[in-house]
């Protein structure tokens, strides 16, 4: 979702006509999945990306010509040296994938949809943007927008609108992006999640690389420590928020939703003991503690009441993946890698040992009205 923010920033600074490229469907192996985007001006690339770099140059070179008469759907086929489908472009990349890309001029439909998604993210809401990419000519590029508080907007009506609306509601509940047949057309039903909220407790020098790496991923980072807020802002300029609070008060001083990822990095036994006592009962997505396992076992043994199995299920100690990390930057990489695995629902193992595809396809919605 970081691409979305970058595209909107680039759009605010750009002048003249623009073209938005969106990956709408993928078959087989591909670097990016449906929902990946790139924004272009007549001078070239502005923000985002639709592949690992193999498709961008071709799209940028021809995007404005291809969209002179309206939205255009392109198929890039890297499964062979020749393209069998009319309108498909063959790339001998060896990726064994087929990627459909929707090109459209930046007009009200595209701009309003991305702004809607960005506003939902800013408000901490989940949203769905459904885009017709193949079907009746007058429907291609039309969108329906839906937010988890019931807010809805869009251009779709009739039987197609009803089908897409139902699919969007199901995707909103399931939290899964998909693309394919819906209501007599092909539709990308994209779920846009708010930024992952990461809360770091501590103000040591080793907190800074965690803040920087998480911010680079587009996560919302908060630093909480028993230091003046002004000092925290100077030390962690990449943090989105800083909170000055003593350990006993810290868990209640910052919003902690069930999506929150929390890591204790105070290097203080008394502070971590207070923090654990306040954080373990919270319905967090992840709670990590820096330091050896024996240290955390001591902390747990000293708590006023013993932790439950539910408490221990979310507790990760020692924090991070086994990368052989040494030094603050490498330890930060280990921590961020484990957090990424958690939010993606993965174990964090080696890809060469994974038997399923790298990008496992999301199960289809319960019902598609095709």
C-alpha positions as CSV (number, residue, x, y, z in Angstrom):
1,X,0.0,0.0,0.0
2,X,3.0,2.3,0.1
3,X,2.7,2.7,-3.7
4,X,-0.7,4.3,-3.1
5,X,0.7,7.0,-0.9
6,X,3.6,7.6,-3.3
7,X,1.2,7.9,-6.3
8,X,-1.0,10.4,-4.6
9,X,2.0,12.5,-3.5
10,X,3.3,12.4,-7.1
11,X,-0.2,13.3,-8.5
12,X,-0.3,16.4,-6.2
13,X,2.9,17.7,-7.7
14,X,2.4,16.6,-11.3
15,X,1.3,18.9,-14.1
16,X,-0.4,17.9,-17.4
17,X,-2.1,14.6,-18.4
18,X,-1.3,11.4,-16.5
19,X,-1.8,7.7,-17.1
20,X,-2.4,5.2,-14.3
21,X,-1.4,1.6,-14.9
22,X,-3.0,-1.1,-12.6
23,X,-2.2,-4.8,-12.5
24,X,-5.7,-6.3,-12.6
25,X,-5.2,-10.0,-13.1
26,X,-2.3,-12.4,-12.9
27,X,-2.0,-16.0,-14.0
28,X,1.1,-18.0,-13.0
29,X,4.2,-16.4,-11.6
30,X,4.6,-12.6,-11.5
31,X,6.6,-10.1,-9.4
32,X,3.6,-8.0,-8.5
33,X,0.0,-9.0,-7.7
34,X,-3.4,-7.5,-8.6
35,X,-3.7,-4.0,-7.2
36,X,-0.1,-2.9,-8.0
37,X,0.0,0.5,-9.7
38,X,2.2,2.9,-11.5
39,X,1.6,6.6,-12.4
40,X,3.1,8.2,-15.5
41,X,3.3,11.6,-17.1
42,X,4.2,12.4,-20.7
43,X,7.8,12.8,-19.4
44,X,7.9,9.3,-18.0
45,X,7.6,7.3,-14.8
46,X,6.4,9.2,-11.6
47,X,5.6,6.7,-8.9
48,X,4.7,3.1,-8.1
49,X,5.5,0.0,-10.1
50,X,3.8,-3.0,-11.8
51,X,6.6,-5.5,-12.0
52,X,10.2,-5.9,-11.0
53,X,11.3,-3.5,-13.7
54,X,10.7,-5.7,-16.8
55,X,7.4,-4.2,-17.9
56,X,7.6,-0.6,-16.8
57,X,9.7,0.8,-19.7
58,X,7.4,-0.6,-22.3
59,X,4.3,0.7,-20.6
60,X,5.8,4.2,-20.0
61,X,6.9,4.4,-23.6
62,X,3.4,3.7,-25.1
63,X,0.9,4.5,-22.4
64,X,-0.4,7.8,-23.8
65,X,-0.8,6.5,-27.3
66,X,-2.7,3.4,-26.0
67,X,-5.1,5.5,-24.0
68,X,-6.1,8.2,-26.6
69,X,-9.5,6.6,-27.0
70,X,-10.1,5.5,-23.5
71,X,-9.0,2.8,-21.0
72,X,-6.9,0.0,-22.6
73,X,-6.3,-3.5,-21.2
74,X,-2.9,-5.0,-22.0
75,X,-1.7,-8.6,-21.5
76,X,2.0,-9.3,-20.9
77,X,2.8,-13.0,-21.4
78,X,6.2,-14.3,-20.2
79,X,5.3,-18.0,-20.5
80,X,6.9,-18.2,-24.0
81,X,8.8,-16.3,-26.7
82,X,5.6,-15.7,-28.7
83,X,2.2,-14.4,-27.8
84,X,-0.7,-16.4,-29.0
85,X,-3.5,-13.9,-27.9
86,X,-4.2,-10.9,-30.0
87,X,-3.1,-7.8,-28.2
88,X,-0.7,-9.7,-25.9
89,X,3.0,-8.8,-25.6
90,X,5.5,-11.6,-25.2
91,X,8.5,-11.2,-23.0
92,X,11.1,-14.0,-22.8
93,X,11.7,-13.4,-19.1
94,X,11.2,-17.0,-17.9
95,X,8.8,-15.9,-15.2
96,X,6.0,-18.2,-16.5
97,X,3.3,-15.7,-15.8
98,X,0.6,-13.7,-17.6
99,X,-0.1,-10.2,-16.4
100,X,-3.1,-8.1,-17.4
101,X,-2.6,-4.3,-17.0
102,X,-5.4,-1.7,-17.2
103,X,-4.2,1.7,-18.5
104,X,-6.4,4.7,-18.1
105,X,-6.0,8.5,-18.1
106,X,-6.1,10.0,-14.7
107,X,-9.6,11.3,-14.6
108,X,-12.3,11.5,-12.0
109,X,-12.9,7.8,-11.6
110,X,-9.3,6.8,-10.9
111,X,-8.5,9.9,-8.9
112,X,-11.6,9.6,-6.7
113,X,-11.1,5.9,-6.1
114,X,-7.5,6.3,-4.9
115,X,-8.3,9.3,-2.8
116,X,-11.1,7.3,-1.2
117,X,-8.7,4.5,-0.4
118,X,-6.1,6.8,1.0
119,X,-8.7,8.6,3.2
120,X,-9.8,5.2,4.6
121,X,-6.2,4.3,5.4
122,X,-5.7,7.6,7.1
123,X,-8.8,7.0,9.2
124,X,-7.6,3.5,10.1
125,X,-10.5,1.9,8.0
126,X,-10.5,-1.0,5.7
127,X,-11.9,-0.2,2.2
128,X,-12.6,-1.9,-1.1
129,X,-12.1,-0.5,-4.6
130,X,-13.8,-2.6,-7.3
131,X,-12.7,-1.8,-10.9
132,X,-14.2,-3.3,-14.1
133,X,-11.4,-4.1,-16.4
134,X,-13.0,-6.3,-19.0
135,X,-16.6,-6.3,-20.2
136,X,-19.0,-3.9,-21.8
137,X,-17.1,-1.0,-23.3
138,X,-18.9,1.6,-21.4
139,X,-18.2,-0.1,-18.1
140,X,-14.4,-0.6,-18.4
141,X,-12.7,1.6,-15.9
142,X,-15.9,2.1,-13.8
143,X,-15.5,1.7,-10.1
144,X,-17.4,1.0,-6.9
145,X,-16.0,2.1,-3.6
146,X,-16.9,0.7,-0.2
147,X,-15.6,1.3,3.3
148,X,-16.1,-0.8,6.5
149,X,-18.2,2.0,8.1
150,X,-20.7,1.6,5.3
151,X,-19.6,4.6,3.2
152,X,-20.2,3.8,-0.5
153,X,-19.6,5.6,-3.8
154,X,-19.1,4.8,-7.4
155,X,-20.3,4.7,-11.0
156,X,-21.8,1.2,-11.3
157,X,-25.5,0.6,-11.4
158,X,-28.0,-2.0,-12.5
159,X,-27.3,-5.8,-12.4
160,X,-23.5,-5.3,-12.8
161,X,-23.5,-2.8,-9.9
162,X,-25.5,-5.1,-7.7
163,X,-23.1,-8.0,-8.4
164,X,-20.0,-5.9,-7.8
165,X,-21.5,-4.4,-4.6
166,X,-22.1,-7.9,-3.2
167,X,-18.6,-9.0,-4.1
168,X,-17.1,-5.9,-2.5
169,X,-19.0,-6.5,0.7
170,X,-17.8,-10.1,0.9
171,X,-14.2,-9.0,0.1
172,X,-14.4,-6.3,2.8
173,X,-15.4,-8.9,5.4
174,X,-12.9,-11.5,4.3
175,X,-10.0,-9.0,3.7
176,X,-8.9,-10.7,0.5
177,X,-8.2,-9.1,-2.9
178,X,-9.2,-11.0,-6.0
179,X,-10.0,-10.5,-9.7
180,X,-12.2,-12.4,-12.2
181,X,-15.7,-12.8,-13.4
182,X,-18.5,-10.9,-11.6
183,X,-21.9,-9.8,-12.9
184,X,-21.0,-10.5,-16.6
185,X,-17.7,-8.6,-16.5
186,X,-14.2,-9.1,-15.1
187,X,-13.6,-7.1,-12.0
188,X,-10.6,-6.4,-9.7
189,X,-12.0,-6.3,-6.1
190,X,-9.2,-4.8,-4.2
191,X,-9.0,-4.6,-0.4
192,X,-7.1,-1.6,0.9
193,X,-5.9,-2.1,4.5
194,X,-4.9,0.7,6.9
195,X,-1.1,0.9,7.7
196,X,0.1,-1.7,10.1
197,X,0.4,-0.1,13.5
198,X,3.8,-0.7,15.2
199,X,4.4,0.5,18.8
200,X,7.9,0.4,20.0
201,X,8.6,0.8,23.8
202,X,12.0,2.2,24.4
203,X,14.3,5.0,23.3
204,X,17.7,3.3,22.9
205,X,19.9,3.7,19.8
206,X,18.7,0.3,18.6
207,X,15.1,1.5,18.3
208,X,16.0,3.9,15.5
209,X,16.7,1.3,12.7
210,X,13.5,-0.5,13.6
211,X,11.6,2.8,13.2
212,X,13.3,3.6,9.9
213,X,12.7,0.2,8.4
214,X,9.1,0.0,9.4
215,X,8.4,3.6,8.1
216,X,10.0,2.6,4.8
217,X,7.5,-0.2,4.5
218,X,4.6,2.3,5.0
219,X,3.7,1.2,8.5
220,X,2.5,3.6,11.2
221,X,5.2,3.8,13.9
222,X,4.8,5.0,17.4
223,X,7.6,5.3,19.9
224,X,6.8,5.2,23.6
225,X,9.4,6.0,26.3
226,X,10.0,7.7,29.6
227,X,11.6,10.7,28.0
228,X,10.4,14.2,27.1
229,X,8.4,14.1,23.9
230,X,10.6,16.8,22.3
231,X,13.7,14.6,22.8
232,X,11.9,11.6,21.3
233,X,10.9,13.6,18.2
234,X,14.5,14.6,17.7
235,X,15.8,11.1,18.1
236,X,13.1,9.4,16.0
237,X,12.2,11.8,13.1
238,X,10.8,9.0,11.0
239,X,8.3,8.0,13.7
240,X,4.7,9.0,13.0
241,X,4.0,9.6,16.7
242,X,5.9,9.7,20.0
243,X,4.5,9.3,23.5
244,X,6.2,10.3,26.7
245,X,5.0,8.0,29.5
246,X,6.4,6.0,32.4
247,X,6.2,2.2,32.1
248,X,3.2,1.7,34.3
249,X,1.2,4.2,32.3
250,X,2.6,3.5,28.9
251,X,0.1,0.7,27.8
252,X,-2.8,3.0,28.4
253,X,-1.2,6.1,26.9
254,X,-1.2,4.8,23.3
255,X,-4.1,3.3,21.2
256,X,-3.6,-0.4,21.0
257,X,-6.0,-2.1,18.6
258,X,-6.2,-5.9,17.9
259,X,-4.1,-5.1,14.8
260,X,-1.3,-3.6,16.8
261,X,2.3,-4.9,16.8
262,X,4.2,-4.1,19.9
263,X,7.9,-4.6,20.7
264,X,9.6,-4.0,24.1
265,X,13.1,-2.6,23.7
266,X,13.7,-0.7,27.0
267,X,16.7,-2.9,28.1
268,X,15.3,-2.4,31.6
269,X,13.9,-5.3,33.7
270,X,11.7,-3.2,35.9
271,X,10.2,-1.3,32.9
272,X,9.7,-4.4,30.9
273,X,8.0,-6.1,33.9
274,X,5.5,-3.2,34.1
275,X,5.0,-3.1,30.4
276,X,4.4,-6.9,30.1
277,X,1.9,-6.8,33.0
278,X,-0.1,-4.1,31.1
279,X,0.3,-5.4,27.6
280,X,-0.3,-9.2,27.9
281,X,-4.0,-8.8,28.6
282,X,-4.4,-6.6,25.6
283,X,-5.8,-8.2,22.4
284,X,-2.6,-7.4,20.4
285,X,-1.7,-9.1,17.1
286,X,1.9,-9.4,18.2
287,X,4.0,-8.8,21.3
288,X,7.7,-9.1,21.1
289,X,10.4,-8.8,23.8
290,X,14.0,-8.0,23.0
291,X,16.6,-10.1,24.9
292,X,17.3,-13.8,25.6
293,X,14.6,-16.3,26.4
294,X,15.8,-16.6,30.0
295,X,15.3,-12.9,30.6
296,X,11.7,-13.1,29.4
297,X,11.0,-16.2,31.5
298,X,12.2,-14.3,34.5
299,X,9.9,-11.4,33.7
300,X,6.9,-13.7,33.3
301,X,7.7,-15.4,36.6
302,X,7.7,-12.1,38.4
303,X,4.3,-10.9,37.1
304,X,1.6,-10.3,39.6
305,X,-0.5,-13.0,38.0
306,X,0.7,-15.9,35.8
307,X,0.1,-15.4,32.0
308,X,-2.5,-17.5,30.3
309,X,-2.0,-19.7,27.2
310,X,-3.7,-16.9,25.2
311,X,-1.2,-14.4,26.5
312,X,1.7,-16.6,25.6
313,X,0.3,-17.3,22.1
314,X,1.0,-13.7,21.0
315,X,4.3,-13.4,22.9
316,X,7.5,-13.6,20.8
317,X,10.6,-13.8,22.9
318,X,13.3,-13.6,21.8
319,X,11.9,-11.2,19.2
320,X,12.8,-11.6,15.6
321,X,13.8,-14.3,13.1
322,X,17.0,-16.4,13.3
323,X,19.1,-14.4,10.8
324,X,22.4,-14.5,12.8
325,X,21.9,-10.8,13.4
326,X,24.6,-8.7,15.1
327,X,24.4,-5.0,15.7
328,X,21.4,-2.7,15.7
329,X,20.7,-2.6,12.0
330,X,20.8,-6.4,11.6
331,X,18.7,-6.9,14.7
332,X,16.2,-4.4,13.3
333,X,16.1,-6.4,10.1
334,X,15.4,-9.6,12.1
335,X,12.6,-7.9,14.0
336,X,11.0,-6.4,10.9
337,X,11.2,-9.7,9.0
338,X,9.3,-11.5,11.8
339,X,6.7,-8.8,11.9
340,X,6.2,-9.0,8.1
341,X,5.8,-12.7,8.4
342,X,3.2,-12.3,11.1
343,X,1.1,-9.8,9.2
344,X,1.3,-11.9,6.0
345,X,0.4,-15.1,7.9
346,X,3.6,-16.8,7.0
347,X,6.2,-18.8,9.1
348,X,9.2,-16.8,7.8
349,X,11.1,-19.9,6.4
350,X,13.2,-20.2,3.3
351,X,11.3,-19.8,0.0
352,X,13.2,-22.8,-1.5
353,X,11.6,-25.0,1.1
354,X,8.1,-23.6,0.4
355,X,6.0,-26.1,-1.6
356,X,3.1,-23.7,-2.3
357,X,3.5,-20.8,-4.8
358,X,5.3,-17.8,-3.4
359,X,2.1,-15.7,-3.8
360,X,-0.6,-18.1,-2.7
361,X,-3.8,-17.2,-4.4
362,X,-6.5,-16.0,-2.1
363,X,-9.6,-18.2,-1.8
364,X,-12.4,-16.9,-3.9
365,X,-15.3,-15.1,-2.2
366,X,-18.1,-17.2,-1.0
367,X,-20.3,-16.2,-3.9
368,X,-19.6,-14.5,-7.2
369,X,-22.5,-13.3,-9.2
370,X,-21.1,-14.0,-12.7
